[in-house]
């Protein structure tokens, strides 16, 4: 274990020797290991620093091994933290290199990342650094980002904040209300019957997308930098966005009263257009199943239609869900 964590062969041998005896002085350890006392003292100092050896009071000083299940776990945890810091520093260096490189090779355009912790760190860093635009396609399963955080946009983005959710996301109990409570001014959310992949694009300079479908193999993520491939991903997002149904969970700007529907009916209508069954809508809204059916009937009467499909068409026509969609195209 010690060798794997950066220790020497002698450190490992000394610690194993101490595990077999109640305690020993440096002289006894030197004799037992048939090694110079100077080497024993240096190794004891290193093991004590890492919490693997305990000094016992008295003259001469004796030493005993710390319990391996406690000291070893603490040492492994410190090593993991150091590796995480080194990985974060490495990612920063890579970004600096790419930003300063005038000519980028094909290998620099796309990275494949297999470690979920590294992906999570990269996504969080992208969201913190976003300034002008944030685009996202959100679909389960949620391995790297929790479902309640999926697609949440940075509050400091001054331009377009657009997210398309897979319909299955809204089937998670309570998620619709959570999304509504955390909505930020200027966000636009839509729902699609089937979002084919996870995608985040920040400022049209960098994108993260799932590289392998969840049911095919272990998770793998691609990081795409500015290139024709990135432009194609933005174009693909625009296509999915154009086919998706608006969700009215965002906070409308002050003075915006373009919809004649109250917020409760906007949420009901959006969930209905997203394809959720009435019972699931009732669960999201905290009302009864029959109340959902009655309110849908009232909306159909208001629109002057006889079917739910016609209601959806009239809702888009009259702008009952969002303001003018042209600005987001």
N, C-alpha and C positions, 0 to 999 in steps of 0.2 A: 504493500500500500504506500509506504513512504517513498519508495523509488518512483512509483507512478506520479506522486504528488511533488516531485522535485527533490526529494532527499537522496542521500548517498547510500551505497550498500552498507557502509559501516553504521550509519544512523539506524537503518533497518535492523541490523544484527544486534546493536546495543539495546534497542527498544524491546526486541523479542527476548533478549536475555533478562531484562528487568521484569518482563511479564511472568517469568518462571520463578522469581525470588521475591520475598517480601520487601526487601530493600538492600541496597549495596552502596558502599563508598566508591569513590573514583578509583582508589587503589585496588579494591576487590574487583571492580569491573575490568580494569586493565589486566589483572591476573586472569580473570575468567575468560576474557576474550583474547588473551595473549596479544595485547596491543599496547603501544606506547601510551603513557598516561596523558600526554599532551593531546593525542588524538581523541582520547576518551573525554577530556574536559571540553574540547571544541564541539564534539558531538552532543554532549549533555547541554551545553549552552544553547545550541540550535533547537534541540528537542524541547527544552524548557520554554524557549521563546514561542514555540508553536503549541504550548499547553499539553505536550505529551509526557512530560516528566515533572514530578513534584519534588521539591527540595524539602527534606525533613530537618527539623531543628536538632541541634546538638553538635558535639565535636567528637570526631570529625563529621563533616556534613555527609549525609547519606541521601540516596535518591530512590524513588519508587516510580513505577509506571502509572500514569493516569489511565483510568478505564478507557479502553479503546473505543467502546460504543459511544462515549461522550466526546472524548478528545478528537477522535477520527472524524465524526460528523461535523464538528466545528471547523476542523481543518479543511474538509472538503467544501463546506459552505463558503469559507473565505476564498478558496481557490476559484469557486464558481463566480463569486462576486468580482474577483480580479479579472477573470476571463470576460465577463460581461462588460466591464469597463474598457478592456482592451479592444473588444469587438466594436464598441461604440466609437472609440477613437479611430479605429481602422475605417469604419464607415465614413466618418468625417473626412479622413484623409482621401478616401476614394472620391468623395464628392468634390473636394478641392481640386484633385487631379483632373476630374472631368471638366469642371468649370474653366480650368486654365488651359485645357487642351484645345487648340484650334482645329485639329483634324482628329476625328474619332473613327476608330475602326469598327467593323461589324461586331466584334467581340465586346466592345464597350457599349454598344447600343442596348443589348439585352443581357441581363443577369438572371440566373436561375438560383433561387434561394430555397433551401430545403428545411432550414431550422425555423420552427414556428416563433420562437422568442425573437430571432433576428427580424422576421417579417413584422411582428408586432411593433418592435422598436422603429422599424423603417416607416410603417404606416403612421405611427404617432408623430414622428419627426416631420413627415410630409404635411400632416394636418396642422402642426404648429407653424410651419413655414409658409402655408398657403396665404396668398394675398389677393389675387385677382379673380380666381375661378376655382370652383370645386365641383367635380362631376363624379357620380358614383352609381354603380349597379350593385344591388344588394340581394343576395340569395342565400338560403341555408345550404349546408350546415355551417354553424359559426364556430370554427375551431380557433381562430386567432383573435377575433374581436367578438365580445359578448353581444348577444342579440339586441340588448337595449342600447348599445353604443354603435351598432352597425349603421353606417350611412350618416351618422351625426356630423354635421358640417362645422368647420371652425367659425367661431363668432366674428373673427376679424377679417373675413373675406369681404371685399368691397364690391365685387362683381356678382356673377351668376353662381348660385348655390343650388344645384339640381341633383336630385337623387331619385332613382327608379327602384322600387321594391318589388321583389317577387311576391305574388299573392300569398304564398305560404307563410311569409313573414307575418302578415296580418292575422293569421290563424293562431299565433301564439297568444294565449290568454293575457289580456291587459296591455299588450304592446301598443295598440292603437292609442289608448289613453296616455300612455307614457310618451309616445311620440308627440302627441298634441301638447303635453305639458312642457316638453323640452324644445318645442319649435322656436326658431329664432326669426326675427323680422327679415324679410327678403328671401327666405327659403322657399323652394318649390319642390314638392314631392309628388310622385306619381306611382301608380302600381300597374304591373304588367302580369298577364296570365302566366308567363314562364320566362323569367330572366335566366339566360343560359350560362352566365358566368359572373364571378365577382370582379369588379373593376373600380379603381379609383384613379382619377386624373386630376392633377394639381397644376393650375396655371398653364396648362398645355405644354409643360416642360418635362414632366415625369409622370409615369403611370405604374400602377401595381395591378396585376391580374392573376387569377388562378390559372396555373399551367396544366393541372391534371384534374379531371373530374373526381369528385369525392368517392364515387363507387368503383373507380378503376384502380386506384393505387394510393400510396401515401401522399399527403399534401405537398405540393410544390408550387412556388410562386415565381412569377417573372416580373422583373423591374425593367421598364422600358424608358429610355431617355429620348430626348428630342430627335426625331427622325421621321421618315415617311411612315414607318410602322405606327408611331405615336399618332400621327395625323389620321391614319386609318382607324385607330381605336376611338378617337374623338368622333369620327364620322359614324362609327358603329353605335356609339352612345346616342348620337343625335337620332339615328334610325329607331332605336328602342324607345327613346323618349317620345318620338312622334306617334308611336303606336300605343303608348301607355295612357292610363286614365288618371286625371288629376286627383290628388288628395287634399282636402282643405284643412290640414292640421297645422299649417304655418300660422304665424301671427301676422295679421294684416297690418299694413302701415296705418298710422294715425289718419283718421278721416276717410279711410277706404270703406265704403258701404255699397260696393257695386252689386253685391248679391242681395236678392230680396228674401233669401231664406235665413232663418235663425241658425246659429252654429250647430245646434243639435241635429237639425234636418240636413245640413251640409255634410256632417260626419256620416249620418245614416245613408245618404245618397252616395257618398264616395265609397263606402264599404260595399254597398249593393253593386255599384258599377265595377268594383274590384273583383266581383264574382263570389263573395262570401255568402253562404246560405243564411237564411233568416235567423236561425238559432245562434250562429256564430256572431252575427251582428248584434243580437240581443245581449249576448255575453259581453261584447266590447262596450256597449253603451250602458249596460247595467239596467236594462228594462226587460219586460216580458216579451215572449215570442209573438203573442197576439198584438202587443203594442207596436212592434215593428211592422207587422202586416197592415195594421190600421193606418200608420203614418205613411207607409208607401202608397196606400190607396188614396190618402189625402193629397200626396204630391202628384199622383197621376191625375187627380181631379183638377189640381191647380194648373197643371200643364195642358189639360184638355186632351189626354191620351188614354188609351185603353190597355196598353201593354207596358211592361217594364223596359223593353227594348226602345219603345218610342219615348219613354220617360228619359232614358239616357241621352237620346238624341236631342231632346228639348233642353235638357240640362246644359249640354255643351252650347247649344244655339243661344240660350239666354244668359250664358256666363254665370250659372248658379254656383260653380265650384271655385273658379279662380278668376283673376283679372285677365286681361288680354294676353293670350298665350304667344302672340307673335314675338314678343320681346325676348322669349327664351329659345327661339329657333336658331 
